[in-house]
């Protein structure tokens, strides 16, 4: 069974930086896509960024130029570097893994990011 363990997050003032990491364990096959989603209070969960096992990436328009997603295929980890944080980035951030040939999806437990103005 695949599990995702997140680390990082916390509180920071606007303009600051934070990093998130997620480690996947279990039977993981390629191709797959790992990513980060977030959910703010009263809002729907939304994609922040994802990265395919081949290296291609997608970013939400709201984070382009500020956030960078990266992964280590050998370690099955994905990281999100968040710079120039804004109060509207405040949310619970969830790691996600989709295994494309197995059509399976796993979520992390979520980690809170709070950006104060």
Biotite code that builds the C-alpha atoms (Angstrom):
import biotite.structure as struc

atoms = struc.array([
    struc.Atom([0.000, 0.000, 0.000], chain_id="A", res_id=1, res_name="UNK", atom_name="CA", element="C"),
    struc.Atom([1.347, 3.397, -0.968], chain_id="A", res_id=2, res_name="UNK", atom_name="CA", element="C"),
    struc.Atom([1.719, 6.029, 1.732], chain_id="A", res_id=3, res_name="UNK", atom_name="CA", element="C"),
    struc.Atom([2.695, 9.681, 1.549], chain_id="A", res_id=4, res_name="UNK", atom_name="CA", element="C"),
    struc.Atom([4.407, 11.460, 4.425], chain_id="A", res_id=5, res_name="UNK", atom_name="CA", element="C"),
    struc.Atom([4.628, 15.231, 4.285], chain_id="A", res_id=6, res_name="UNK", atom_name="CA", element="C"),
    struc.Atom([6.980, 17.551, 6.105], chain_id="A", res_id=7, res_name="UNK", atom_name="CA", element="C"),
    struc.Atom([7.543, 21.265, 6.212], chain_id="A", res_id=8, res_name="UNK", atom_name="CA", element="C"),
    struc.Atom([4.998, 24.013, 6.300], chain_id="A", res_id=9, res_name="UNK", atom_name="CA", element="C"),
    struc.Atom([4.401, 26.302, 9.235], chain_id="A", res_id=10, res_name="UNK", atom_name="CA", element="C"),
    struc.Atom([3.954, 30.026, 9.650], chain_id="A", res_id=11, res_name="UNK", atom_name="CA", element="C"),
    struc.Atom([5.714, 32.859, 7.868], chain_id="A", res_id=12, res_name="UNK", atom_name="CA", element="C"),
    struc.Atom([5.211, 36.530, 7.177], chain_id="A", res_id=13, res_name="UNK", atom_name="CA", element="C"),
    struc.Atom([4.222, 37.773, 3.750], chain_id="A", res_id=14, res_name="UNK", atom_name="CA", element="C"),
    struc.Atom([7.180, 37.852, 1.418], chain_id="A", res_id=15, res_name="UNK", atom_name="CA", element="C"),
    struc.Atom([8.859, 34.950, 3.167], chain_id="A", res_id=16, res_name="UNK", atom_name="CA", element="C"),
    struc.Atom([9.658, 31.435, 1.994], chain_id="A", res_id=17, res_name="UNK", atom_name="CA", element="C"),
    struc.Atom([8.766, 27.931, 3.049], chain_id="A", res_id=18, res_name="UNK", atom_name="CA", element="C"),
    struc.Atom([9.496, 24.465, 1.725], chain_id="A", res_id=19, res_name="UNK", atom_name="CA", element="C"),
    struc.Atom([7.352, 21.359, 1.676], chain_id="A", res_id=20, res_name="UNK", atom_name="CA", element="C"),
    struc.Atom([8.526, 17.795, 1.145], chain_id="A", res_id=21, res_name="UNK", atom_name="CA", element="C"),
    struc.Atom([6.666, 14.567, 0.585], chain_id="A", res_id=22, res_name="UNK", atom_name="CA", element="C"),
    struc.Atom([8.045, 11.037, 0.626], chain_id="A", res_id=23, res_name="UNK", atom_name="CA", element="C"),
    struc.Atom([6.189, 8.162, -0.967], chain_id="A", res_id=24, res_name="UNK", atom_name="CA", element="C"),
    struc.Atom([6.622, 4.582, 0.147], chain_id="A", res_id=25, res_name="UNK", atom_name="CA", element="C"),
    struc.Atom([5.227, 1.295, -1.076], chain_id="A", res_id=26, res_name="UNK", atom_name="CA", element="C"),
    struc.Atom([4.814, -0.080, -4.574], chain_id="A", res_id=27, res_name="UNK", atom_name="CA", element="C"),
    struc.Atom([5.308, 2.878, -6.866], chain_id="A", res_id=28, res_name="UNK", atom_name="CA", element="C"),
    struc.Atom([5.387, 2.527, -10.624], chain_id="A", res_id=29, res_name="UNK", atom_name="CA", element="C"),
    struc.Atom([6.004, 4.861, -13.494], chain_id="A", res_id=30, res_name="UNK", atom_name="CA", element="C"),
    struc.Atom([4.571, 6.731, -15.190], chain_id="A", res_id=31, res_name="UNK", atom_name="CA", element="C"),
    struc.Atom([3.181, 8.687, -12.299], chain_id="A", res_id=32, res_name="UNK", atom_name="CA", element="C"),
    struc.Atom([2.570, 12.257, -11.311], chain_id="A", res_id=33, res_name="UNK", atom_name="CA", element="C"),
    struc.Atom([3.266, 13.763, -7.904], chain_id="A", res_id=34, res_name="UNK", atom_name="CA", element="C"),
    struc.Atom([1.876, 17.075, -6.894], chain_id="A", res_id=35, res_name="UNK", atom_name="CA", element="C"),
    struc.Atom([0.685, 19.505, -4.293], chain_id="A", res_id=36, res_name="UNK", atom_name="CA", element="C"),
    struc.Atom([-2.858, 20.672, -3.779], chain_id="A", res_id=37, res_name="UNK", atom_name="CA", element="C"),
    struc.Atom([-4.168, 23.145, -1.257], chain_id="A", res_id=38, res_name="UNK", atom_name="CA", element="C"),
    struc.Atom([-7.424, 23.880, 0.446], chain_id="A", res_id=39, res_name="UNK", atom_name="CA", element="C"),
    struc.Atom([-8.168, 27.164, 2.138], chain_id="A", res_id=40, res_name="UNK", atom_name="CA", element="C"),
    struc.Atom([-11.039, 27.507, 4.619], chain_id="A", res_id=41, res_name="UNK", atom_name="CA", element="C"),
    struc.Atom([-14.352, 27.587, 2.817], chain_id="A", res_id=42, res_name="UNK", atom_name="CA", element="C"),
    struc.Atom([-12.788, 26.866, -0.550], chain_id="A", res_id=43, res_name="UNK", atom_name="CA", element="C"),
    struc.Atom([-12.387, 23.829, -2.759], chain_id="A", res_id=44, res_name="UNK", atom_name="CA", element="C"),
    struc.Atom([-9.159, 21.925, -2.983], chain_id="A", res_id=45, res_name="UNK", atom_name="CA", element="C"),
    struc.Atom([-7.083, 23.182, -5.892], chain_id="A", res_id=46, res_name="UNK", atom_name="CA", element="C"),
    struc.Atom([-3.972, 22.105, -7.736], chain_id="A", res_id=47, res_name="UNK", atom_name="CA", element="C"),
    struc.Atom([-0.881, 24.111, -6.831], chain_id="A", res_id=48, res_name="UNK", atom_name="CA", element="C"),
    struc.Atom([1.699, 22.286, -8.927], chain_id="A", res_id=49, res_name="UNK", atom_name="CA", element="C"),
    struc.Atom([2.497, 18.827, -10.183], chain_id="A", res_id=50, res_name="UNK", atom_name="CA", element="C"),
    struc.Atom([5.382, 17.058, -11.816], chain_id="A", res_id=51, res_name="UNK", atom_name="CA", element="C"),
    struc.Atom([5.348, 13.924, -13.921], chain_id="A", res_id=52, res_name="UNK", atom_name="CA", element="C"),
    struc.Atom([7.904, 11.167, -13.555], chain_id="A", res_id=53, res_name="UNK", atom_name="CA", element="C"),
    struc.Atom([9.260, 12.280, -16.932], chain_id="A", res_id=54, res_name="UNK", atom_name="CA", element="C"),
    struc.Atom([9.876, 15.751, -15.576], chain_id="A", res_id=55, res_name="UNK", atom_name="CA", element="C"),
    struc.Atom([7.146, 17.923, -17.060], chain_id="A", res_id=56, res_name="UNK", atom_name="CA", element="C"),
    struc.Atom([5.471, 20.336, -14.659], chain_id="A", res_id=57, res_name="UNK", atom_name="CA", element="C"),
    struc.Atom([2.251, 22.283, -14.267], chain_id="A", res_id=58, res_name="UNK", atom_name="CA", element="C"),
    struc.Atom([1.604, 25.265, -12.018], chain_id="A", res_id=59, res_name="UNK", atom_name="CA", element="C"),
    struc.Atom([-1.472, 27.161, -10.985], chain_id="A", res_id=60, res_name="UNK", atom_name="CA", element="C"),
    struc.Atom([-1.407, 30.657, -12.441], chain_id="A", res_id=61, res_name="UNK", atom_name="CA", element="C"),
    struc.Atom([-1.497, 32.106, -8.944], chain_id="A", res_id=62, res_name="UNK", atom_name="CA", element="C"),
    struc.Atom([1.860, 30.566, -8.004], chain_id="A", res_id=63, res_name="UNK", atom_name="CA", element="C"),
    struc.Atom([3.801, 30.765, -11.270], chain_id="A", res_id=64, res_name="UNK", atom_name="CA", element="C"),
    struc.Atom([7.121, 32.484, -10.765], chain_id="A", res_id=65, res_name="UNK", atom_name="CA", element="C"),
    struc.Atom([6.937, 32.078, -6.985], chain_id="A", res_id=66, res_name="UNK", atom_name="CA", element="C"),
    struc.Atom([6.728, 28.323, -6.377], chain_id="A", res_id=67, res_name="UNK", atom_name="CA", element="C"),
    struc.Atom([9.014, 25.608, -7.720], chain_id="A", res_id=68, res_name="UNK", atom_name="CA", element="C"),
    struc.Atom([8.206, 21.912, -7.700], chain_id="A", res_id=69, res_name="UNK", atom_name="CA", element="C"),
    struc.Atom([10.880, 19.243, -7.983], chain_id="A", res_id=70, res_name="UNK", atom_name="CA", element="C"),
    struc.Atom([11.153, 15.503, -7.501], chain_id="A", res_id=71, res_name="UNK", atom_name="CA", element="C"),
    struc.Atom([13.648, 12.741, -6.971], chain_id="A", res_id=72, res_name="UNK", atom_name="CA", element="C"),
    struc.Atom([12.490, 9.628, -8.799], chain_id="A", res_id=73, res_name="UNK", atom_name="CA", element="C"),
    struc.Atom([15.043, 7.400, -7.101], chain_id="A", res_id=74, res_name="UNK", atom_name="CA", element="C"),
    struc.Atom([13.799, 8.432, -3.652], chain_id="A", res_id=75, res_name="UNK", atom_name="CA", element="C"),
    struc.Atom([10.143, 8.902, -4.648], chain_id="A", res_id=76, res_name="UNK", atom_name="CA", element="C"),
    struc.Atom([10.056, 12.342, -3.114], chain_id="A", res_id=77, res_name="UNK", atom_name="CA", element="C"),
    struc.Atom([8.529, 15.600, -4.252], chain_id="A", res_id=78, res_name="UNK", atom_name="CA", element="C"),
    struc.Atom([9.297, 19.052, -2.916], chain_id="A", res_id=79, res_name="UNK", atom_name="CA", element="C"),
    struc.Atom([7.689, 22.445, -3.232], chain_id="A", res_id=80, res_name="UNK", atom_name="CA", element="C"),
    struc.Atom([9.732, 25.578, -2.662], chain_id="A", res_id=81, res_name="UNK", atom_name="CA", element="C"),
    struc.Atom([7.462, 28.523, -1.976], chain_id="A", res_id=82, res_name="UNK", atom_name="CA", element="C"),
    struc.Atom([8.883, 32.028, -2.247], chain_id="A", res_id=83, res_name="UNK", atom_name="CA", element="C"),
    struc.Atom([7.309, 35.475, -2.024], chain_id="A", res_id=84, res_name="UNK", atom_name="CA", element="C"),
    struc.Atom([4.456, 34.028, -0.032], chain_id="A", res_id=85, res_name="UNK", atom_name="CA", element="C"),
    struc.Atom([1.205, 35.945, 0.210], chain_id="A", res_id=86, res_name="UNK", atom_name="CA", element="C"),
    struc.Atom([-1.596, 35.761, 2.794], chain_id="A", res_id=87, res_name="UNK", atom_name="CA", element="C"),
    struc.Atom([-3.795, 34.175, 0.130], chain_id="A", res_id=88, res_name="UNK", atom_name="CA", element="C"),
    struc.Atom([-1.388, 31.222, 0.033], chain_id="A", res_id=89, res_name="UNK", atom_name="CA", element="C"),
    struc.Atom([-2.623, 30.265, 3.502], chain_id="A", res_id=90, res_name="UNK", atom_name="CA", element="C"),
    struc.Atom([-4.112, 26.784, 3.286], chain_id="A", res_id=91, res_name="UNK", atom_name="CA", element="C"),
    struc.Atom([-3.666, 23.150, 4.131], chain_id="A", res_id=92, res_name="UNK", atom_name="CA", element="C"),
    struc.Atom([-1.314, 21.707, 1.531], chain_id="A", res_id=93, res_name="UNK", atom_name="CA", element="C"),
    struc.Atom([-1.741, 18.088, 0.464], chain_id="A", res_id=94, res_name="UNK", atom_name="CA", element="C"),
    struc.Atom([0.717, 15.855, -1.330], chain_id="A", res_id=95, res_name="UNK", atom_name="CA", element="C"),
    struc.Atom([-0.780, 13.686, -4.075], chain_id="A", res_id=96, res_name="UNK", atom_name="CA", element="C"),
    struc.Atom([0.437, 10.735, -6.094], chain_id="A", res_id=97, res_name="UNK", atom_name="CA", element="C"),
    struc.Atom([-1.313, 9.377, -9.149], chain_id="A", res_id=98, res_name="UNK", atom_name="CA", element="C"),
    struc.Atom([-0.051, 6.158, -10.670], chain_id="A", res_id=99, res_name="UNK", atom_name="CA", element="C"),
    struc.Atom([-1.201, 6.453, -14.241], chain_id="A", res_id=100, res_name="UNK", atom_name="CA", element="C"),
    struc.Atom([-1.139, 2.818, -15.349], chain_id="A", res_id=101, res_name="UNK", atom_name="CA", element="C"),
    struc.Atom([-2.765, 1.580, -12.155], chain_id="A", res_id=102, res_name="UNK", atom_name="CA", element="C"),
    struc.Atom([-5.291, 4.415, -12.137], chain_id="A", res_id=103, res_name="UNK", atom_name="CA", element="C"),
    struc.Atom([-4.699, 4.874, -8.414], chain_id="A", res_id=104, res_name="UNK", atom_name="CA", element="C"),
    struc.Atom([-4.469, 7.991, -6.304], chain_id="A", res_id=105, res_name="UNK", atom_name="CA", element="C"),
    struc.Atom([-3.102, 8.571, -2.819], chain_id="A", res_id=106, res_name="UNK", atom_name="CA", element="C"),
    struc.Atom([-3.218, 11.661, -0.611], chain_id="A", res_id=107, res_name="UNK", atom_name="CA", element="C"),
    struc.Atom([-1.000, 12.809, 2.207], chain_id="A", res_id=108, res_name="UNK", atom_name="CA", element="C"),
    struc.Atom([-2.398, 13.893, 5.536], chain_id="A", res_id=109, res_name="UNK", atom_name="CA", element="C"),
    struc.Atom([-1.973, 17.600, 4.824], chain_id="A", res_id=110, res_name="UNK", atom_name="CA", element="C"),
    struc.Atom([0.257, 20.268, 6.321], chain_id="A", res_id=111, res_name="UNK", atom_name="CA", element="C"),
    struc.Atom([-0.787, 23.775, 7.258], chain_id="A", res_id=112, res_name="UNK", atom_name="CA", element="C"),
    struc.Atom([0.859, 26.826, 5.732], chain_id="A", res_id=113, res_name="UNK", atom_name="CA", element="C"),
    struc.Atom([-0.030, 30.159, 7.302], chain_id="A", res_id=114, res_name="UNK", atom_name="CA", element="C"),
    struc.Atom([1.110, 33.445, 5.800], chain_id="A", res_id=115, res_name="UNK", atom_name="CA", element="C"),
    struc.Atom([0.521, 36.559, 7.862], chain_id="A", res_id=116, res_name="UNK", atom_name="CA", element="C"),
    struc.Atom([0.396, 40.066, 6.501], chain_id="A", res_id=117, res_name="UNK", atom_name="CA", element="C"),
])
